[in-house]
Amino acid sequence: MPDLFNFLDFETIGSCNRTCPTCIRNSHPDRDAVASWFGPNYLEEELIYEAVEQAVVMGYRGGVCLAHYNEPLMDERLPRIAHEVRSYYELSTVHTNTNGDLITPELAAELDGVLDYINVSLYMKNPVRTSRAAEIKTFFKKTRVAVSAAPHMPTHFTPVHGLENLLPVAQGGICLPRRVIINHRRQYLLCCDDMIGNFDLGTFPEIGIKDYWFGKRQKIARDLSEAGGRSSYSYCMSCPKGAPWSI
């Protein structure tokens, strides 16, 4: 079997109901570049299924994540999309990541047993957080629910994590991007910290999954797997991933 990706991620809608200052959506200095994330802009549904089909034909047997820099539950199509993607029995899992604000008993019923698991990050404070976590877990009988209260991860342009301390440590590290990520604009994204297509990797379906994975991306990934490889890519040099948060 060829050396394939670990996850296939889709940002089905650009919207989010929160404005967390640590998120690239809100901290990115080029507001025009991120404008489409602030409206109900969708990734075409049929393209999702086409991409999954191409991945399966390649021999991909991993998981699908229906989330990126968005709140996926704002997409009213999500239950249907999850159901259709889950019908590909070759896939190991289908899941999403959410802030949990929009989970209702009715929506949970549509997703229960369709998603293999759902990651819920709750950003409210206790005691509300503990109560909400317990409530959400009662909504799901079949889907595994993982609730966390983890702090926001440092990302590009974060105003609260002290980038001046994180970046010198992170810049010497390696990075192993192992996902295929397609945002709502159909752009291929290199990694979890790429939001607007900083590496000019093209769009789907103009570039198919196989050609993307074994094309230009491969050289970038190879460079980043070596110490000092980030220095060839300006966006990677401004990435805090790899540095201890406690610095």
N, C-alpha and C positions, 0 to 999 in steps of 0.2 A: 504494500500500500504506500502511495506517495506521502511525503511529509506534509501533512495538512494542518489547518488551523484548529484551535481549541474551541472557539465559539464563533457563531454567526450571529451578528447583532443587527437589529433594525431599529432605527428611530422612526416610528410610524407617524408621529406628529411632532411638530416643533414646540408646542406650547408647554408651559409649566405654570402652576398656580402660585408658586412661591418666588421670592426674589432674594434668595440667599446671597449675601455679598461675597462669599467664598467661591461661588460657582462661576465658571468662565462665561456663562450666559450674561452675567451681570457685571463681572469685573473686566471683561474684554474692552480694551481702550477704543477699538474701532467699532462704534455703535452701528454703522451702516452694515458692516460685515455680519453682524449677528441679528439684524432686524427681522429676518424671517422666522426667528424663534419666538417672536412676540406677536403671533397671530395664529389662527387655526390653519396652519399649512401642513399638508399631509403627504406622506410617501404613498404612491399609487399602490393599491392593494394587490393588483395582479403582478406587479413587479416583485413583491415579497415572495409570492409563490413561485415565480419564475426563478428567482435567485436560490430558493431552497431546492428546487428541482435540479438546478445545475450543480449545486453542492453535493446532493445525494448521488447524482450520476458520476461525480468525481470520486466517489467512495467515502465521502464525509459521513461520519457516524456520531458526531458530537452533539452539542446542545445548541439551542437557539435562544437568544435573549431579545425580548421585545422592549428594549429601552436603551436610551443613551443620554443626551443632555436634554431631557424632557420629563414631563410627568405623563407616563403612558396611559393612566386611567382617564386622562382628558380626551382620549381617542375613543369615541363611541363604537368604533369598529373592533376594538381590541378583543372582546370575547369571540367574535366570528373569526378574526385573524388567528387567534390562538388555537381555535378548534381546527381550522384548516391546516395550520402548520403541524399540529399534533397528529394529524392523520398520516403524516409520513412516518411510518413505523420504524424506519431506519434510524431516525434521530433518537439520541439518548434521552434528552430532556427538552422541555420548553418552559421558560420562566420569564418573569419580569421583575423590575426593581421599582419601588414606589415610595413616596413619602407617607402614604397611608391616609392622607386627608380625605380622599374621595371614596374610600371604601365604605360601601353600604351593604346591608344584608342582601339586597336585591342584586347588586353588582357582583358580590362574592358568589352568589348562587350561580351566576352565569360563568364564572371562572373556575369554580370548584370542580376538581377532577379533570379540567381541561389543561390548566397549568400544572406542571409537576411540582413546582414550588414557586413561592413568591417571597422576595426579600423586601422587608418593610423597615425603612429608617424613619423613626419618629423624632421630630425636632422640637416638640413642645417640652416643657419642663414638668417634673413631678410636682404633685401627684397625678396630674392629668395624663402624663405619658404612661405610667403604669396601668392606669385604668383603661386607656385606649388600647394598649397592647393586649390586655386580657380580653377586651371586647372583640377586637379583630380576630383573635384566634378562635373565638366561638363561631365565627361566620363560616369557617372552612372545615369540612369534614374529611375531604380526600386530598386536597392540595396541601403540601407541607408549607408551613408559615415560619419564616425566620424574622423575628423582630429585633432590631438593634437600636441603641441610642448612642451609636458611635459618633465622635466629633466629626465635623467636616474635614475632609482630606485637603491638604494643600494642593492647589492647582496653579496653573499659570495666572499671573496677575493678582493672586489673592492679596487682599489688603490687611489680613489679620495674622498671617503665619510667619512673618519675618523672612521674606524671600532673600534678603541680603545675607542671612546666615545659612539658609538651606541650599541656595544655588551653588556656592563653591564646593560643597560636599557632593551634591548630586551630579555635577558636571563631569566628574571623573568616573562615574559608574557606567555599567552596561544596561542595556534595555533589550528585552526580548518580546517584541510585538507578535502575538500569536492569534489575533482575531481578524475576522473579516467584519468590518463595520460599515454600514451604509446609512447615511443620515437622511433626513426627510427631503433633502434636495438631491438625493440620488448619488451623492458624492461618496467615494471610498475614503475612509479615514484610517490613518496608520495605527492609532492606538487610542486608549481610553482618554488621553488628554488632548486628542485632536478633536476639534468640534466643527471647524469651518472648512476643512480640507486644506490644511497648511502644506501638504506635500505634493499637491497637484497630481494625484493618483488616478484621476479620471472619474467617470460616472458609470453607473449601471443603468441600463443594459448595454450601453455603447461598448463597454469593456465587460466581458463575461467574467464570472467568478474565477475560472481556471486561469485565464489570461492575466487577471489581476494578481492572483496569488503567486504565480511564477514569473511575473513581469518585473516592472520597475520597483515594486515593493520589496522584492527579494534582495536587491542590492542594498537598499536602505536598511533593511533588517540585519543583513550581514554586517554592515558597517557598525550598527548600534550594538551588536553583540560583542564588540571588541572594546577594550579599555581605550578611552579617548575618542571613540567613534562619534560621540555627540558633537564634537567640535566641527564636524562637517555640515551640521544642520542647525541653523540659528534658532529655530523653534525648540529644538531639544536642549539647547544651551540655556534656555529660560524655563526649563521644566524642573520642578522641585522633587519629582518622584525619585526615590532612591536615597534621599537624605532622611536621617532620623528626625521625627517630628519634634523631639524634645530639645533640639539644638537651640 
